[in-house]
Amino acid sequence: MIIDNAGFHSTKNINLPDNIKLIRIPPYSPELNPCEKVWQYLKEQFKNKTFDNIKELKLWLNKTVKTEINNENIISIVKSEFYINTFKDCFKL
C-alpha cells in the first residue's frame, strides 16, 4: 500500500498482515501518489465540459466513475515503473 507522509498516515499501534507492506513516498512528490494520478485522470475527463447545475455535474461524475474507474483503467493510470523497479525484489513482481 502506497502512502504519503501525511500525519494521519502514521501510527505506532498498527499490526499489518504479512501480505501488506507500506511504501512511503518521499515528501512533496505528488507525481508518485497513485491517488493523485486518478484525480488527474478525472480532471482530464472533466475539462472543457459545462453543466447547467450541480445536479448535472453530480450525474456526470457518478456515471464517469462507474464506467471509467474500473480495475483495468486504474492499473493503467497508476502503474509506475518507479514502483516496479524499486520494489520488485520485495514483492516478487
Helices and strands as residue ranges (DSSP letters): E 2-3, G 7-9, E 23-24, G 30-32, H 34-46, H 54-68, H 71-78, H 81-91
